[in-house]
């Protein structure tokens, strides 16, 4: 028989944690990725994982998962403050590792994980799935095309109306919690991926809702030589602003509405079905270009989103066929930017962005 293709040579995946991240985002996407097999799920209690994945081994301890020779790749989908310890254990056990965002609770922890991965000669990546949202893919395509000219302004929001503070671990006073870590990880990763590292950071990070131990709103500015980037989150915005705005010397792109994949996953749909990741026409952004004395304004069809592409890249990287799309160094960069944003807010001034 000939050599198996990448899609046929299955990589055993051990999923650590079966809360919202594990059940909603990771397990369905892993099982939809050709070449990956969900070999084991570490869930300390409950029968939800067994109910949804009856053919997958359910373990109750980390030791059981790490001792399983079928598990080549470990996915850490647990509360942020546990990421560092679990990822260290997985790397030292010889597993490749994916860590859900936010990567770690500090940039020092991120740096130590990178060093462990290098010593162990194992891959380490961060699950920044929003790079495969429709609006990110569309913005990236527009910037590559040059249709907007030189980019001058970049803006991205998550506007939500959730007046009640929740009861999950995310709403407790734990390391790595708060919206600057949670949704901020998505917004910052996207901006840094599209624009690169900034020269400086200015931020206001605060708490809007009473009895909330964490920050739940922020207004973050990233300063570049020519571009100004603004990232915003609020839990008390009943009327949502634009999801993404790009202003350039030749035109603008304005997009409202969120990528449809999360809601589809919540409905129980699985990646890969007909129309997966397709943005409804009413949610397409508007492209307004000016040139040769003419102004043209029209809807721009969104690029289809697809979270499976993240895990396809992980599969290919493990097999040595492709470089990682989301590196641990990029994960460190995002956490470092969060720390600088918090410092800027505390000091009430702009702070330089540096690798120090």
C-alpha positions as CSV (number, residue, x, y, z in Angstrom):
1,X,0.0,0.0,0.0
2,X,1.1,3.6,-0.7
3,X,1.9,6.2,1.9
4,X,-1.2,7.5,3.7
5,X,-2.3,11.0,3.0
6,X,-2.3,13.6,5.8
7,X,-6.0,13.4,6.1
8,X,-5.9,9.6,6.4
9,X,-3.0,9.4,8.9
10,X,-5.0,10.2,12.0
11,X,-3.6,12.2,14.9
12,X,-5.1,11.2,18.3
13,X,-6.4,14.3,20.2
14,X,-6.9,14.4,23.9
15,X,-9.3,17.2,25.0
16,X,-8.8,18.6,28.5
17,X,-12.0,20.2,29.8
18,X,-15.5,19.9,28.6
19,X,-17.1,23.2,29.6
20,X,-18.2,25.7,27.1
21,X,-14.9,25.9,25.2
22,X,-14.4,22.2,25.0
23,X,-18.0,21.2,24.2
24,X,-18.9,24.1,22.0
25,X,-15.8,25.1,20.1
26,X,-13.1,22.4,20.3
27,X,-14.8,19.0,20.2
28,X,-17.1,19.7,17.2
29,X,-14.2,21.3,15.2
30,X,-11.7,18.6,16.0
31,X,-14.2,15.9,14.9
32,X,-14.9,17.8,11.7
33,X,-11.2,17.9,10.8
34,X,-10.0,15.2,8.5
35,X,-6.9,13.5,9.9
36,X,-7.8,14.2,13.6
37,X,-9.4,11.7,15.9
38,X,-10.9,12.7,19.3
39,X,-9.2,9.9,21.2
40,X,-9.9,11.0,24.8
41,X,-11.7,13.6,26.8
42,X,-10.7,14.5,30.3
43,X,-13.8,15.5,32.2
44,X,-13.6,15.3,36.0
45,X,-17.3,14.5,36.4
46,X,-20.6,14.3,34.6
47,X,-21.8,12.3,31.6
48,X,-22.2,15.0,29.0
49,X,-19.0,14.2,27.1
50,X,-19.9,10.4,27.0
51,X,-23.4,11.3,25.8
52,X,-22.2,13.5,22.9
53,X,-19.2,11.4,22.0
54,X,-20.0,7.7,22.9
55,X,-17.1,6.4,20.8
56,X,-14.5,8.5,22.7
57,X,-12.7,7.4,25.8
58,X,-13.7,9.5,28.8
59,X,-11.0,9.9,31.6
60,X,-11.3,11.4,35.0
61,X,-7.6,12.3,35.6
62,X,-5.0,14.1,33.6
63,X,-2.6,11.2,34.2
64,X,-4.9,8.8,32.3
65,X,-5.0,11.1,29.3
66,X,-1.2,11.8,29.3
67,X,-0.5,8.1,29.7
68,X,-2.6,7.2,26.6
69,X,-0.2,6.5,23.7
70,X,-3.0,7.2,21.2
71,X,-3.0,10.9,22.3
72,X,-0.4,12.8,20.3
73,X,-2.0,16.2,20.6
74,X,-3.4,17.7,23.8
75,X,-5.9,20.5,23.8
76,X,-6.2,22.6,27.0
77,X,-9.8,24.0,27.1
78,X,-10.0,24.9,30.8
79,X,-10.2,28.1,32.9
80,X,-7.3,30.5,32.1
81,X,-5.6,30.2,35.5
82,X,-5.1,26.5,34.9
83,X,-3.6,26.8,31.4
84,X,0.0,27.2,32.4
85,X,0.2,24.1,34.7
86,X,-1.8,21.8,32.3
87,X,0.2,22.9,29.2
88,X,3.5,22.3,31.1
89,X,2.4,18.8,32.1
90,X,1.3,18.0,28.5
91,X,4.5,19.2,26.9
92,X,6.7,17.4,29.5
93,X,4.7,14.2,28.7
94,X,5.7,14.6,25.0
95,X,2.5,15.9,23.6
96,X,1.9,18.6,21.1
97,X,-0.3,21.2,22.7
98,X,-3.1,23.6,21.8
99,X,-4.1,26.1,24.5
100,X,-7.4,27.9,24.3
101,X,-7.3,31.7,24.5
102,X,-6.3,33.6,26.5
103,X,-3.0,31.8,26.3
104,X,-1.9,32.3,29.9
105,X,-2.5,34.7,32.8
106,X,0.9,36.4,32.3
107,X,3.5,37.0,29.6
108,X,6.1,35.3,31.9
109,X,4.0,32.1,31.9
110,X,3.7,32.3,28.2
111,X,7.5,32.7,27.8
112,X,8.1,29.7,30.1
113,X,5.7,27.5,28.0
114,X,7.5,28.5,24.8
115,X,10.8,27.5,26.4
116,X,9.4,24.1,27.5
117,X,8.0,23.5,24.0
118,X,11.3,24.2,22.4
119,X,13.2,22.0,24.8
120,X,10.6,19.2,24.3
121,X,10.6,19.7,20.5
122,X,6.9,19.9,20.5
123,X,4.4,22.2,18.8
124,X,2.6,24.8,20.9
125,X,-0.2,26.9,19.6
126,X,-3.0,29.1,20.9
127,X,-6.6,28.6,19.7
128,X,-7.2,32.0,18.1
129,X,-10.2,30.8,16.1
130,X,-11.5,34.3,15.3
131,X,-8.8,34.6,12.6
132,X,-11.2,32.4,10.7
133,X,-14.2,34.6,11.3
134,X,-15.8,36.1,8.2
135,X,-15.0,39.7,9.0
136,X,-11.4,39.0,9.8
137,X,-10.9,37.1,6.5
138,X,-12.7,39.8,4.6
139,X,-10.6,42.6,6.2
140,X,-7.4,40.6,5.5
141,X,-8.3,40.2,1.9
142,X,-9.1,43.9,1.5
143,X,-5.8,44.9,3.0
144,X,-3.9,42.5,0.7
145,X,-5.7,43.8,-2.3
146,X,-4.8,47.5,-1.7
147,X,-8.3,48.6,-2.7
148,X,-8.5,50.9,0.3
149,X,-5.2,52.5,-0.4
150,X,-3.0,53.1,2.6
151,X,-4.8,52.1,5.8
152,X,-5.2,55.0,8.3
153,X,-7.8,53.8,10.8
154,X,-8.7,50.4,12.1
155,X,-11.5,49.8,14.6
156,X,-13.1,46.6,16.0
157,X,-15.8,46.1,18.7
158,X,-17.6,43.5,20.8
159,X,-20.7,45.3,21.9
160,X,-23.0,43.2,24.2
161,X,-25.9,43.9,26.6
162,X,-25.5,41.6,29.6
163,X,-26.4,43.6,32.7
164,X,-26.3,40.6,35.0
165,X,-22.9,39.3,36.1
166,X,-22.6,35.6,35.5
167,X,-21.7,32.8,37.9
168,X,-19.0,31.0,35.9
169,X,-15.3,31.0,36.6
170,X,-14.9,33.9,34.1
171,X,-16.9,36.1,36.5
172,X,-14.7,35.3,39.5
173,X,-11.6,37.2,40.7
174,X,-9.1,34.7,39.2
175,X,-5.9,35.3,37.2
176,X,-6.5,35.9,33.6
177,X,-10.2,36.8,33.9
178,X,-12.0,40.0,32.9
179,X,-12.9,41.2,29.4
180,X,-9.5,42.5,28.6
181,X,-8.3,38.9,28.7
182,X,-11.4,37.2,27.4
183,X,-12.6,39.2,24.4
184,X,-9.5,41.4,24.4
185,X,-7.5,38.3,23.4
186,X,-9.5,38.1,20.2
187,X,-9.4,41.8,19.3
188,X,-5.8,42.2,20.1
189,X,-4.7,39.1,18.2
190,X,-6.6,40.2,15.1
191,X,-5.1,43.7,15.2
192,X,-1.6,42.5,15.7
193,X,-2.0,39.9,13.0
194,X,-3.2,42.4,10.5
195,X,-1.1,45.4,11.5
196,X,1.9,44.0,13.4
197,X,3.2,45.1,16.8
198,X,2.4,48.8,17.6
199,X,4.8,51.5,18.9
200,X,2.7,52.3,21.9
201,X,-0.6,51.5,23.8
202,X,-3.2,53.7,25.4
203,X,-6.0,52.1,27.3
204,X,-8.9,52.6,29.7
205,X,-10.0,49.4,31.4
206,X,-12.9,49.6,33.8
207,X,-15.9,47.9,35.4
208,X,-19.3,48.9,34.3
209,X,-21.6,46.4,36.2
210,X,-22.1,46.6,39.9
211,X,-20.8,43.7,42.1
212,X,-18.4,42.6,39.3
213,X,-15.0,41.6,40.6
214,X,-13.5,41.9,37.1
215,X,-13.1,44.5,34.4
216,X,-16.0,44.3,31.8
217,X,-15.2,47.2,29.5
218,X,-12.2,48.7,27.8
219,X,-11.2,51.2,25.1
220,X,-7.8,50.3,23.8
221,X,-5.7,52.3,21.3
222,X,-2.7,50.9,19.4
223,X,-0.4,53.5,17.9
224,X,1.5,52.9,14.7
225,X,3.5,55.4,12.5
226,X,0.5,56.1,10.3
227,X,-2.4,53.9,11.5
228,X,-4.5,54.3,14.6
229,X,-6.3,51.2,15.9
230,X,-9.1,51.2,18.4
231,X,-10.5,48.1,20.1
232,X,-13.6,48.3,22.3
233,X,-15.6,46.0,24.5
234,X,-18.7,46.7,26.6
235,X,-21.2,44.5,28.4
236,X,-23.8,47.3,28.6
237,X,-24.3,48.4,25.0
238,X,-27.9,47.7,24.0
239,X,-27.3,49.0,20.5
240,X,-24.2,47.4,18.9
241,X,-21.7,49.5,17.0
242,X,-19.8,48.3,14.0
243,X,-17.9,45.0,14.3
244,X,-15.1,46.2,12.2
245,X,-14.1,49.5,10.4
246,X,-11.3,50.1,8.0
247,X,-10.6,53.6,6.7
248,X,-7.9,54.1,4.0
249,X,-6.7,56.8,1.6
250,X,-8.9,55.4,-1.2
251,X,-12.0,54.2,0.7
252,X,-13.6,52.5,3.7
253,X,-15.1,49.2,4.8
254,X,-17.7,49.0,7.6
255,X,-19.1,45.7,8.9
256,X,-21.9,45.2,11.4
257,X,-22.9,41.8,12.9
258,X,-20.9,38.8,14.2
259,X,-19.6,35.8,12.3
260,X,-22.4,33.2,12.3
261,X,-20.3,30.1,13.4
262,X,-20.7,30.5,17.2
263,X,-24.5,30.7,17.0
264,X,-24.5,27.7,14.6
265,X,-22.5,25.7,17.0
266,X,-24.8,26.7,19.9
267,X,-27.7,25.3,17.8
268,X,-25.9,22.0,17.5
269,X,-24.8,22.4,13.9
270,X,-21.5,20.9,12.9
271,X,-18.8,22.5,10.8
272,X,-18.7,21.4,7.2
273,X,-22.4,21.4,6.5
274,X,-24.0,23.2,3.6
275,X,-23.5,27.0,3.9
276,X,-21.2,26.7,6.9
277,X,-19.7,30.0,7.8
278,X,-21.6,31.9,5.2
279,X,-22.6,35.4,6.4
280,X,-26.2,36.3,5.7
281,X,-26.5,39.0,3.0
282,X,-28.1,41.4,5.4
283,X,-24.9,41.3,7.5
284,X,-22.4,41.9,4.6
285,X,-20.2,45.0,5.1
286,X,-20.2,48.1,3.0
287,X,-17.3,48.9,0.8
288,X,-17.1,52.6,-0.2
289,X,-14.3,53.5,-2.6
290,X,-13.3,56.8,-4.2
291,X,-11.1,57.1,-7.3
292,X,-10.9,58.9,-10.6
293,X,-13.4,61.4,-9.4
294,X,-16.0,58.8,-8.7
295,X,-17.5,57.4,-5.5
296,X,-18.8,53.8,-5.4
297,X,-20.6,52.4,-2.4
298,X,-21.8,48.7,-2.4
299,X,-22.3,45.7,-0.2
300,X,-19.3,43.4,-0.1
301,X,-19.9,39.7,0.3
302,X,-18.1,38.4,3.4
303,X,-15.5,35.7,3.0
304,X,-16.9,32.5,4.6
305,X,-15.6,31.7,8.0
306,X,-14.3,28.2,8.9
307,X,-12.8,27.3,12.3
308,X,-11.9,23.9,10.9
309,X,-9.0,25.6,9.1
310,X,-7.3,26.2,12.4
311,X,-7.2,22.5,13.2
312,X,-6.3,21.6,9.6
313,X,-3.2,23.8,10.1
314,X,-2.5,22.1,13.4
315,X,-2.7,18.7,11.7
316,X,-0.4,19.7,8.9
317,X,2.1,21.3,11.3
318,X,2.3,18.2,13.5
319,X,3.0,16.2,10.4
320,X,5.7,18.6,9.3
321,X,3.8,19.7,6.2
322,X,3.1,23.3,7.1
323,X,4.3,26.0,9.6
324,X,2.0,27.0,12.4
325,X,-0.6,29.7,11.5
326,X,-0.9,30.7,15.2
327,X,2.3,30.5,17.1
328,X,3.0,30.6,20.8
329,X,5.2,33.7,20.2
330,X,2.1,35.4,18.8
331,X,0.2,34.2,21.9
332,X,2.9,35.8,24.1
333,X,2.6,39.0,22.1
334,X,-1.1,39.2,22.8
335,X,-0.7,38.6,26.5
336,X,2.1,41.2,26.7
337,X,-0.2,43.8,25.0
338,X,-2.9,43.0,27.6
339,X,-0.4,43.7,30.4
340,X,0.6,47.0,28.8
341,X,-3.1,48.0,28.4
342,X,-3.7,47.4,32.1
343,X,-0.5,49.3,32.9
344,X,-1.6,52.2,30.7
345,X,-5.1,52.3,32.3
346,X,-3.6,52.2,35.8
347,X,-1.1,55.0,35.1
348,X,-3.5,57.0,32.9
349,X,-1.0,57.5,30.2
350,X,0.4,56.0,27.0
351,X,3.0,53.3,27.4
352,X,5.6,52.1,24.9
353,X,5.1,48.7,23.4
354,X,8.3,46.6,23.8
355,X,9.5,43.1,23.9
356,X,11.1,43.6,27.4
